[in-house]
């Protein structure tokens, strides 16, 4: 993806539709992650989503993309660890 285009999307006031699109992308991504994670981690995923949505215009494009990827990967990694722990627990009790 062209970094110049992303920079414009995040900083140009005349492109409000693109900022809204980025917010929708963040909402979709993190709502899906929240559906997959355990209930005790939903608040963390919501914090990540809210942070990104509220800072779309304040962050530089690189910082925004970096935060989006870091938060997304951290949340997915946590889900994977929970799944592994569940399977380990399941194998120990003989289910």
Backbone bond lengths (Angstrom), bond angles and torsions (degrees), N, CA, C in turn:
res aa  C-N    CA-C-N  psi(-1)  N-CA   C-N-CA  omega(-1)  CA-C   N-CA-C  phi
1 X - - - 1.442 - - 1.525 109.11 -
2 X 1.293 116.01 142.05 1.451 122.40 -177.87 1.530 110.37 -71.72
3 X 1.330 116.60 120.50 1.463 120.28 -177.60 1.513 112.29 -67.56
4 X 1.310 118.03 -28.41 1.460 120.84 177.62 1.525 110.23 -64.20
5 X 1.309 116.43 -41.73 1.459 121.02 179.05 1.524 110.25 -63.38
6 X 1.316 116.96 -44.98 1.464 120.36 179.48 1.515 110.74 -62.43
7 X 1.323 116.24 -41.63 1.469 120.28 178.80 1.526 110.03 -60.21
8 X 1.316 117.26 -41.86 1.463 120.91 177.97 1.521 110.73 -64.55
9 X 1.328 116.54 -41.52 1.462 120.49 -179.30 1.518 111.36 -59.96
10 X 1.323 115.97 -35.62 1.457 120.25 -175.73 1.518 113.45 -87.68
11 X 1.327 118.87 -19.31 1.459 118.92 -172.92 1.523 114.85 -119.15
12 X 1.284 119.90 -23.78 1.464 122.26 -175.45 1.526 110.29 -80.26
13 X 1.321 116.53 115.61 1.466 122.17 -178.06 1.530 112.28 -62.09
14 X 1.314 117.99 -24.96 1.462 120.35 -178.35 1.530 112.05 -77.65
15 X 1.307 117.16 -6.81 1.465 120.35 -177.89 1.529 111.22 -108.28
16 X 1.323 115.74 49.43 1.461 120.41 -179.37 1.521 112.21 -59.01
17 X 1.316 117.37 -33.57 1.465 120.72 -179.24 1.522 110.78 -61.61
18 X 1.324 117.30 -36.16 1.461 120.16 179.72 1.526 111.35 -71.95
19 X 1.335 116.75 -37.33 1.466 119.87 176.02 1.519 109.40 -62.93
20 X 1.325 116.11 -40.14 1.462 120.21 177.33 1.520 109.81 -64.38
21 X 1.325 117.26 -39.62 1.465 120.81 177.96 1.519 111.48 -62.86
22 X 1.338 116.84 -41.02 1.465 119.81 177.21 1.518 110.48 -63.85
23 X 1.322 116.70 -39.84 1.465 120.04 177.69 1.525 110.93 -63.87
24 X 1.327 116.26 -38.78 1.466 120.11 177.39 1.520 111.09 -65.81
25 X 1.320 117.05 -39.07 1.461 121.01 177.10 1.522 110.43 -62.49
26 X 1.324 116.81 -45.22 1.464 121.65 178.28 1.535 109.67 -61.55
27 X 1.318 116.21 -46.09 1.473 120.17 179.87 1.521 110.67 -59.84
28 X 1.321 117.26 -48.40 1.462 120.90 -179.73 1.523 110.86 -59.33
29 X 1.325 117.24 -49.97 1.459 121.86 -176.62 1.519 111.71 -59.99
30 X 1.320 116.28 -51.35 1.462 119.35 -173.62 1.528 112.66 -79.28
31 X 1.328 118.67 -24.38 1.467 119.68 171.50 1.525 110.28 -67.83
32 X 1.323 116.61 -38.71 1.474 120.41 176.67 1.524 110.97 -65.40
33 X 1.314 116.73 -43.55 1.463 120.14 178.13 1.521 109.95 -61.65
34 X 1.334 117.06 -41.72 1.467 121.08 179.41 1.521 111.55 -62.23
35 X 1.325 117.15 -32.31 1.464 120.61 177.49 1.525 111.55 -66.86
36 X 1.315 117.24 -28.98 1.460 121.98 -175.50 1.526 114.01 -90.87
37 X 1.316 117.06 -22.16 1.462 118.63 -174.04 1.530 111.12 -88.77
38 X 1.317 115.03 167.68 1.457 119.93 179.02 1.533 109.38 -71.61
39 X 1.329 116.58 154.49 1.466 120.37 -176.26 1.534 114.45 -56.39
40 X 1.310 117.53 -30.36 1.462 118.74 -178.54 1.528 113.02 -74.10
41 X 1.323 118.78 -7.39 1.464 121.61 178.21 1.526 113.42 -110.13
42 X 1.322 117.20 -2.01 1.465 120.53 -179.04 1.530 110.73 -61.18
43 X 1.328 117.54 -38.23 1.469 120.48 -179.37 1.529 111.17 -62.82
44 X 1.326 117.39 -37.94 1.467 120.85 178.60 1.522 110.82 -65.84
45 X 1.316 116.72 -43.90 1.460 121.17 178.50 1.529 109.53 -62.55
46 X 1.323 117.11 -41.84 1.466 120.92 178.18 1.528 110.71 -63.18
47 X 1.314 118.30 -39.09 1.467 120.87 177.25 1.528 110.86 -62.41
48 X 1.332 116.38 -41.89 1.461 120.09 178.15 1.526 110.36 -61.59
49 X 1.323 115.66 -46.52 1.465 120.36 -179.86 1.528 110.79 -61.07
50 X 1.324 116.66 -48.31 1.471 120.59 -178.28 1.527 111.64 -63.32
51 X 1.324 116.24 -39.37 1.470 120.14 178.75 1.529 110.74 -61.04
52 X 1.307 116.53 -47.45 1.464 120.21 -179.25 1.524 111.59 -65.34
53 X 1.328 116.63 -45.60 1.463 119.78 -178.40 1.523 112.05 -63.30
54 X 1.316 117.26 -37.88 1.461 119.51 -177.50 1.525 112.79 -78.96
55 X 1.324 117.03 -14.11 1.464 120.56 -177.33 1.519 114.04 -114.37
56 X 1.319 118.23 16.13 1.462 120.98 -178.87 1.529 110.93 -54.98
57 X 1.291 117.91 -43.78 1.471 121.73 -177.10 1.525 112.91 -87.00
58 X 1.321 117.57 -21.19 1.468 120.50 -176.02 1.523 112.89 -83.49
59 X 1.318 116.06 -30.91 1.473 119.89 -177.51 1.515 110.22 -86.75
60 X 1.308 115.68 150.42 1.455 120.57 169.07 1.520 108.51 -70.09
61 X 1.325 116.02 161.74 1.463 118.68 -175.66 1.513 112.55 -61.42
62 X 1.329 117.69 -39.32 1.473 119.57 179.73 1.514 111.36 -66.50
63 X 1.319 115.46 -42.22 1.461 119.47 179.08 1.528 110.83 -63.99
64 X 1.344 116.39 -41.49 1.461 120.24 178.86 1.520 111.38 -61.21
65 X 1.316 116.57 -49.46 1.468 120.78 -178.99 1.523 110.49 -64.26
66 X 1.316 116.99 -41.60 1.459 121.00 178.53 1.528 110.57 -60.87
67 X 1.333 117.14 -46.72 1.465 120.92 179.80 1.522 110.79 -64.10
68 X 1.334 117.22 -42.47 1.461 122.42 178.92 1.527 110.25 -57.44
69 X 1.312 115.87 -48.61 1.461 120.40 -179.32 1.530 112.10 -69.15
70 X 1.321 117.59 -42.19 1.462 120.64 179.88 1.522 111.03 -62.46
71 X 1.330 116.67 -47.90 1.462 120.08 179.69 1.519 110.77 -63.53
72 X 1.316 116.77 -46.23 1.463 120.35 -179.27 1.513 112.32 -60.89
73 X 1.319 116.94 -46.74 1.467 120.28 -179.79 1.521 111.66 -67.10
74 X 1.319 117.41 -39.48 1.467 120.05 178.86 1.528 110.60 -62.12
75 X 1.321 116.79 -42.08 1.462 120.46 -179.71 1.524 111.65 -68.63
76 X 1.318 117.40 -41.98 1.468 120.56 178.35 1.537 110.59 -67.68
77 X 1.324 117.12 -39.84 1.471 120.17 177.09 1.522 110.97 -60.24
78 X 1.330 116.68 -39.53 1.460 120.48 178.94 1.532 110.52 -64.35
79 X 1.317 116.95 -39.98 1.470 120.93 177.63 1.522 109.98 -63.04
80 X 1.332 117.03 -44.49 1.466 120.40 179.19 1.524 111.66 -61.35
81 X 1.319 117.75 -40.18 1.465 121.20 178.19 1.524 111.08 -65.31
82 X 1.318 116.68 -39.02 1.462 120.28 177.84 1.527 111.04 -64.80
83 X 1.312 116.78 -39.92 1.467 120.64 178.09 1.532 110.13 -64.64
84 X 1.332 116.64 -44.36 1.466 120.19 178.06 1.516 110.70 -61.38
85 X 1.325 117.44 -42.73 1.466 120.98 179.46 1.524 110.72 -63.87
86 X 1.318 116.72 -38.63 1.456 120.35 178.69 1.525 111.03 -64.00
87 X 1.340 117.03 -45.72 1.462 120.02 179.75 1.524 111.18 -65.55
88 X 1.318 117.45 -37.34 1.459 120.60 176.51 1.525 110.43 -63.57
89 X 1.323 116.87 -45.67 1.464 121.47 177.97 1.527 110.33 -61.20
90 X 1.331 116.27 -42.27 1.453 121.98 -179.34 1.531 110.84 -62.48
91 X 1.329 116.85 -41.28 1.466 119.86 -179.18 1.535 111.48 -70.58
92 X 1.311 116.91 -30.08 1.468 120.36 -179.89 1.518 112.73 -72.52
93 X 1.336 115.93 -33.36 1.465 117.86 -179.41 1.520 111.96 -92.85
94 X 1.321 116.69 -2.90 1.458 121.55 173.54 1.514 115.05 80.93
95 X 1.292 118.17 32.46 1.472 119.61 177.27 1.506 111.52 -85.11
